Amino acid sequence: MKASGSEMGNRLGEEFAPKPQSPRVPLVAHRVGILVLIVLSYIAFLRPTKPDNDPNPFKHLASHCAHTSPITSSTFLERQSALARVLKEEHIGAYIAEPGPSATYFANISLGDWKLSERVFLLVVTPESGVHVLAPKFEQDRARLLSVPSREDVGLILWAEEENPYDVLFRALGLGGEDIGVAVDEGLRLFVAEGLKRASGNGARVDMAPPSVRTLREQKGVEEIALMQCANEVTLMAIRAIRERMYIGIRESQVKQLMALALSSAGLKNSFALVQFGENAALPHGSGSDRTLFARDMVLIDTGGSLHDYQSDVTRTFALPDSVIPDDHVRIWETVSKVQAYAFSIAHRGIEARRVDEAARVYMDNEQAGMSKYFSHRLGHGK
């Protein structure tokens, strides 16, 4: 005859029951230990985590911009020729820039290639399309390794530790004439600009580069537009991929970590991510407070990265499927969405950006009276 469940339980109890003379403490401790393990397992099961066996759930983003390539050498040469023409027209003897956006644009010298320090390193372009680099003498081997496109050999001007680098530069290029103008990039550090002025004495005029030089960078070519478009597309894809992995209870810092991984997987460098939940999202460019995401919170992510030296910058404000957003917050979000669509509809070639911003604010106030005064950031920040 088969035993019932209760009977089997009784028998097991009898079989493993302690002898009368044995202490009961070990058995009680054993049962308490099992109970604790069960409770801890239950708590761990309920804890808001999203386990994932995939070490990189964003690797699919790598293919989106895989077809892109850096700016070609021929494009750099065209830019240098265009700059040389402007220098001739403006009667400027040399254009000078430190590593940064302008040096990257004209000669492929970025801050990643050469960090700024107290030792001066300069790019110089002349009206003859000549490209020169002023570098510390003890770093000449490093300077020679830079990939600087040029029609002729790049002129490497070296200054020793005991020398004034600005005097060395002016002597090497013969920039001491009274009728010679020297245009410096708007991003040049003040102490460098002052050093150039002192070296010129009563000779060359050292001034900020005219608008005609700055305009060269503002006019984007086909290669540039393609890079910027792909960088922003994959950044938006990264935000959407992050949203799918977010949950009520996640922290701002956790989303930042995911964002960094996603953008890196997409092939973007020098990435940034502002992640703000709830009331933190009301502060443009805020750093957040690493607060936890609650069901009533909206999420703001402002993020981007660099693709072949072209930067993306995308902001999205959203809620999760499990969120329970207050009605007034939903109305504000919907109003901003309408205003954004309206701004896109009136933006066209030739219109000033501030006019689009003004029109968007009028439209917003028509939707909800007085609402635009709460938007301290100009058009572009938000949904």
C-alpha positions as CSV (number, residue, x, y, z in Angstrom):
1,M,0.0,0.0,0.0
2,K,1.3,3.5,-0.9
3,A,1.6,6.0,1.8
4,S,-0.2,9.4,1.6
5,G,1.7,12.6,1.6
6,S,1.0,13.2,5.2
7,E,2.0,9.8,6.2
8,M,5.3,10.2,4.3
9,G,5.8,13.4,6.1
10,N,5.2,11.8,9.4
11,R,7.6,9.0,8.6
12,L,10.3,11.4,7.5
13,G,9.7,13.4,10.7
14,E,10.1,10.3,12.7
15,E,13.2,9.1,10.8
16,F,15.0,12.4,11.2
17,A,13.6,13.3,14.6
18,P,16.4,14.0,17.2
19,K,16.9,11.6,20.0
20,P,15.4,12.7,23.3
21,Q,18.9,13.3,24.8
22,S,20.1,15.4,21.8
23,P,19.8,19.3,22.0
24,R,17.2,20.9,19.8
25,V,19.2,24.1,19.0
26,P,21.0,22.7,15.9
27,L,17.7,21.7,14.3
28,V,16.0,25.1,15.0
29,A,19.1,26.9,13.6
30,H,19.0,24.7,10.5
31,R,15.3,25.5,9.9
32,V,15.8,29.2,10.6
33,G,18.7,29.1,8.1
34,I,16.5,27.6,5.4
35,L,13.8,30.1,6.1
36,V,16.3,33.0,5.8
37,L,17.5,31.6,2.4
38,I,14.0,31.4,1.1
39,V,13.2,35.0,2.2
40,L,16.4,36.3,0.6
41,S,15.7,34.5,-2.6
42,Y,12.2,36.0,-2.7
43,I,13.6,39.5,-2.1
44,A,16.2,39.1,-4.8
45,F,13.4,37.9,-7.2
46,L,11.3,41.0,-6.4
47,R,14.2,43.5,-6.6
48,P,14.0,45.8,-9.7
49,T,16.9,44.4,-11.8
50,K,17.1,43.5,-15.4
51,P,19.6,40.6,-15.7
52,D,21.1,40.1,-19.1
53,N,23.5,37.4,-20.2
54,D,24.6,39.5,-23.2
55,P,27.7,41.5,-22.2
56,N,27.0,44.0,-24.9
57,P,23.3,44.4,-25.8
58,F,24.1,47.3,-28.1
59,K,26.5,45.7,-30.5
60,H,23.9,45.9,-33.3
61,L,24.5,49.7,-33.4
62,A,28.0,49.2,-34.8
63,S,26.8,48.6,-38.3
64,H,24.8,51.8,-38.7
65,C,27.8,54.1,-39.4
66,A,30.3,51.4,-40.4
67,H,30.2,52.6,-44.0
68,T,31.4,56.1,-43.1
69,S,35.0,57.3,-43.3
70,P,37.1,60.2,-42.1
71,I,37.3,63.4,-44.2
72,T,39.6,62.7,-47.2
73,S,43.0,64.4,-47.8
74,S,41.7,66.0,-51.0
75,T,38.9,67.7,-49.0
76,F,41.5,69.1,-46.5
77,L,43.5,70.5,-49.4
78,E,40.4,72.2,-50.8
79,R,39.8,73.8,-47.4
80,Q,43.4,75.0,-47.2
81,S,43.1,76.5,-50.7
82,A,39.8,78.3,-49.7
83,L,41.4,79.6,-46.6
84,A,44.5,80.9,-48.6
85,R,42.2,82.7,-51.0
86,V,40.4,84.5,-48.1
87,L,43.8,85.4,-46.5
88,K,44.9,87.0,-49.8
89,E,41.6,88.9,-50.2
90,E,41.9,90.2,-46.6
91,H,45.6,91.0,-46.9
92,I,46.4,88.6,-44.0
93,G,49.9,87.1,-43.8
94,A,49.1,84.1,-41.7
95,Y,46.2,82.3,-40.0
96,I,47.1,80.8,-36.6
97,A,45.2,78.2,-34.6
98,E,45.8,75.9,-31.7
99,P,44.6,72.2,-31.8
100,G,40.8,72.2,-31.7
101,P,37.8,72.5,-34.1
102,S,39.5,74.9,-36.5
103,A,42.8,73.1,-36.6
104,T,40.9,69.8,-37.1
105,Y,38.9,71.4,-40.0
106,F,41.9,72.8,-41.9
107,A,44.7,70.4,-41.0
108,N,43.4,67.3,-39.2
109,I,44.9,68.3,-35.9
110,S,42.5,67.7,-33.0
111,L,42.7,68.0,-29.3
112,G,42.9,64.2,-29.3
113,D,46.1,64.5,-31.4
114,W,47.7,67.2,-29.3
115,K,46.5,68.3,-25.9
116,L,46.8,72.0,-24.9
117,S,49.4,72.8,-22.4
118,E,51.7,75.6,-21.3
119,R,54.0,74.7,-24.2
120,V,52.7,76.3,-27.3
121,F,51.8,74.2,-30.3
122,L,50.4,76.1,-33.3
123,L,49.0,75.5,-36.8
124,V,49.9,78.2,-39.3
125,V,48.4,78.6,-42.8
126,T,49.7,81.2,-45.2
127,P,48.2,82.8,-48.3
128,E,50.3,80.5,-50.5
129,S,48.5,77.5,-49.0
130,G,51.6,76.8,-47.0
131,V,51.0,74.7,-43.9
132,H,53.4,75.1,-40.9
133,V,53.4,73.7,-37.4
134,L,55.2,75.3,-34.4
135,A,56.1,72.7,-31.8
136,P,58.4,72.3,-28.8
137,K,61.8,71.1,-30.0
138,F,61.9,68.1,-27.6
139,E,58.6,66.9,-29.0
140,Q,59.6,67.1,-32.7
141,D,59.5,63.4,-33.3
142,R,55.9,63.3,-32.0
143,A,55.0,66.3,-34.2
144,R,56.4,64.5,-37.3
145,L,54.0,61.6,-36.7
146,L,51.0,63.8,-37.1
147,S,48.9,63.2,-40.2
148,V,48.6,66.7,-41.6
149,P,47.5,66.9,-45.3
150,S,49.4,69.5,-47.3
151,R,50.2,70.1,-51.0
152,E,53.8,70.7,-50.0
153,D,55.8,69.3,-47.1
154,V,54.6,70.6,-43.8
155,G,57.0,73.2,-42.4
156,L,58.0,72.2,-38.9
157,I,59.2,75.2,-36.8
158,L,60.8,74.1,-33.6
159,W,61.4,76.2,-30.4
160,A,63.8,75.2,-27.6
161,E,62.9,75.5,-24.0
162,E,65.1,78.6,-23.5
163,E,63.5,80.4,-26.5
164,N,60.4,82.5,-26.9
165,P,58.2,80.5,-29.2
166,Y,56.4,83.5,-30.6
167,D,59.7,85.2,-31.6
168,V,60.8,82.0,-33.2
169,L,57.6,81.8,-35.3
170,F,57.7,85.4,-36.5
171,R,61.4,85.1,-37.5
172,A,60.8,81.8,-39.4
173,L,57.8,83.1,-41.4
174,G,59.0,86.7,-41.8
175,L,55.9,88.2,-40.2
176,G,57.5,91.3,-38.9
177,G,56.4,93.7,-41.7
178,E,54.1,96.6,-40.8
179,D,51.7,95.8,-43.6
180,I,51.2,92.2,-42.6
181,G,48.2,91.1,-40.7
182,V,48.1,88.0,-38.6
183,A,44.6,86.4,-38.0
184,V,44.2,84.2,-34.9
185,D,41.4,81.7,-34.4
186,E,38.6,82.7,-32.1
187,G,39.4,79.7,-29.9
188,L,43.0,80.7,-29.3
189,R,43.9,81.1,-25.6
190,L,44.5,84.6,-24.3
191,F,48.1,84.1,-23.2
192,V,49.0,82.8,-26.7
193,A,47.3,85.8,-28.4
194,E,49.2,88.2,-26.1
195,G,52.4,86.4,-26.8
196,L,51.9,86.8,-30.5
197,K,51.1,90.5,-30.1
198,R,54.3,91.1,-28.1
199,A,56.4,89.3,-30.6
200,S,55.0,91.4,-33.4
201,G,56.2,94.6,-31.7
202,N,55.2,97.6,-33.8
203,G,55.1,95.4,-36.9
204,A,52.4,92.9,-37.9
205,R,48.8,93.4,-36.7
206,V,47.5,90.5,-34.7
207,D,43.7,90.4,-34.7
208,M,40.8,87.9,-34.5
209,A,40.2,86.1,-37.7
210,P,37.5,88.0,-39.8
211,P,34.0,86.6,-40.4
212,S,35.1,85.5,-43.9
213,V,37.4,82.9,-42.3
214,R,34.8,81.7,-39.8
215,T,32.3,81.3,-42.6
216,L,34.4,78.6,-44.2
217,R,33.7,76.2,-41.4
218,E,30.0,77.2,-41.3
219,Q,29.4,76.0,-44.8
220,K,29.1,72.2,-44.6
221,G,30.1,70.0,-47.5
222,V,28.5,66.6,-48.5
223,E,31.0,64.6,-46.5
224,E,30.4,66.6,-43.4
225,I,26.6,66.4,-43.7
226,A,26.7,62.7,-44.1
227,L,28.9,62.3,-41.0
228,M,26.7,64.6,-38.9
229,Q,23.5,62.8,-40.1
230,C,24.8,59.3,-39.3
231,A,26.2,60.4,-36.0
232,N,22.8,61.8,-34.9
233,E,20.9,58.9,-36.3
234,V,22.8,56.3,-34.4
235,T,22.6,58.5,-31.2
236,L,18.9,58.5,-31.5
237,M,19.0,54.7,-32.0
238,A,21.1,54.4,-28.9
239,I,18.5,56.4,-26.8
240,R,15.7,54.1,-28.1
241,A,17.8,51.0,-27.2
242,I,18.4,52.4,-23.7
243,R,14.7,53.1,-23.2
244,E,13.9,49.5,-23.8
245,R,16.2,48.4,-21.0
246,M,15.1,51.0,-18.5
247,Y,12.7,50.2,-15.7
248,I,11.0,51.8,-12.7
249,G,13.7,51.8,-9.9
250,I,16.7,52.4,-12.2
251,R,19.1,55.2,-11.2
252,E,20.4,58.1,-13.3
253,S,23.9,56.8,-13.0
254,Q,22.9,53.4,-14.3
255,V,21.4,54.9,-17.4
256,K,24.6,57.0,-18.0
257,Q,26.6,53.8,-17.9
258,L,24.3,52.2,-20.4
259,M,24.5,55.3,-22.6
260,A,28.3,55.3,-22.6
261,L,28.3,51.6,-23.6
262,A,25.7,52.1,-26.4
263,L,27.5,55.1,-27.9
264,S,30.8,53.3,-27.8
265,S,29.3,50.3,-29.4
266,A,27.9,52.6,-32.2
267,G,31.5,53.7,-32.9
268,L,31.2,57.2,-31.4
269,K,34.1,58.7,-29.3
270,N,34.3,61.4,-26.7
271,S,30.7,60.8,-25.7
272,F,28.7,62.6,-23.1
273,A,25.3,61.9,-21.4
274,L,23.1,64.0,-19.2
275,V,20.4,61.8,-17.6
276,Q,17.8,63.5,-15.5
277,F,14.6,62.1,-13.9
278,G,11.5,63.9,-12.6
279,E,12.2,67.4,-11.3
280,N,15.8,67.1,-12.4
281,A,14.6,67.1,-16.0
282,A,13.4,70.6,-15.6
283,L,17.0,71.9,-15.4
284,P,18.5,72.3,-18.9
285,H,22.1,70.9,-18.9
286,G,21.7,69.8,-15.3
287,S,24.0,67.1,-13.9
288,G,21.2,65.2,-12.1
289,S,21.4,63.8,-8.5
290,D,21.5,60.1,-9.2
291,R,17.9,59.8,-8.1
292,T,15.8,56.7,-8.6
293,L,13.2,56.7,-11.4
294,F,9.6,56.5,-10.0
295,A,6.4,55.7,-11.9
296,R,5.3,59.4,-12.1
297,D,8.7,60.6,-13.5
298,M,9.5,61.7,-17.0
299,V,13.0,61.0,-18.3
300,L,15.3,63.4,-20.1
301,I,18.4,62.2,-21.9
302,D,20.8,64.7,-23.6
303,T,23.6,62.8,-25.2
304,G,26.0,62.6,-28.1
305,G,29.4,61.6,-29.4
306,S,31.9,62.1,-32.1
307,L,32.0,60.3,-35.4
308,H,35.3,61.1,-37.3
309,D,35.4,64.4,-35.4
310,Y,31.8,65.3,-36.1
311,Q,29.6,65.6,-33.1
312,S,26.1,64.4,-32.5
313,D,23.8,66.1,-29.9
314,V,20.3,64.7,-29.3
315,T,17.8,65.3,-26.5
316,R,14.7,63.2,-25.9
317,T,12.1,63.5,-23.1
318,F,10.0,60.4,-22.6
319,A,8.2,58.1,-20.2
320,L,8.4,54.3,-19.8
321,P,5.4,52.0,-20.6
322,D,4.9,51.3,-16.9
323,S,5.0,55.0,-16.0
324,V,1.9,56.7,-14.6
325,I,2.5,60.3,-15.6
326,P,0.4,63.1,-14.1
327,D,-2.1,64.6,-16.6
328,D,-0.6,68.1,-16.4
329,H,2.8,66.7,-17.3
330,V,1.4,64.8,-20.3
331,R,-0.3,68.0,-21.5
332,I,3.0,69.9,-21.3
333,W,4.8,67.2,-23.2
334,E,2.1,67.2,-25.9
335,T,2.3,70.9,-26.2
336,V,6.0,70.9,-26.7
337,S,5.6,68.1,-29.3
338,K,3.2,70.3,-31.3
339,V,5.5,73.3,-31.0
340,Q,8.4,71.3,-32.2
341,A,6.5,70.1,-35.3
342,Y,5.4,73.7,-36.0
343,A,9.0,74.9,-35.7
344,F,10.1,72.3,-38.2
345,S,7.4,73.4,-40.6
346,I,8.5,77.0,-40.7
347,A,12.2,76.5,-40.7
348,H,13.7,76.9,-44.2
349,R,16.9,78.1,-45.8
350,G,17.6,81.7,-45.2
351,I,15.4,82.2,-42.2
352,E,17.2,83.4,-39.0
353,A,17.2,80.8,-36.2
354,R,16.0,83.4,-33.7
355,R,12.9,84.0,-35.9
356,V,12.0,80.4,-35.7
357,D,12.4,80.5,-31.9
358,E,10.2,83.6,-31.6
359,A,7.5,82.0,-33.8
360,A,7.6,78.8,-31.7
361,R,7.1,80.8,-28.5
362,V,4.1,82.6,-29.9
363,Y,2.6,79.2,-31.0
364,M,3.3,77.8,-27.6
365,D,1.5,80.6,-25.8
366,N,-1.5,80.2,-28.1
367,E,-1.6,76.5,-27.0
368,Q,-1.1,77.3,-23.3
369,A,-1.1,81.0,-22.2
370,G,2.2,82.1,-20.7
371,M,3.9,78.7,-21.1
372,S,6.9,80.0,-23.1
373,K,8.4,82.0,-20.2
374,Y,9.3,78.7,-18.5
375,F,11.5,77.6,-21.4
376,S,14.7,79.4,-20.7
377,H,16.7,77.4,-23.3
378,R,16.3,78.5,-26.9
379,L,14.6,76.3,-29.4
380,G,16.1,72.9,-29.7
381,H,16.0,71.6,-26.1
382,G,13.3,69.2,-25.0
383,K,11.4,66.4,-26.7
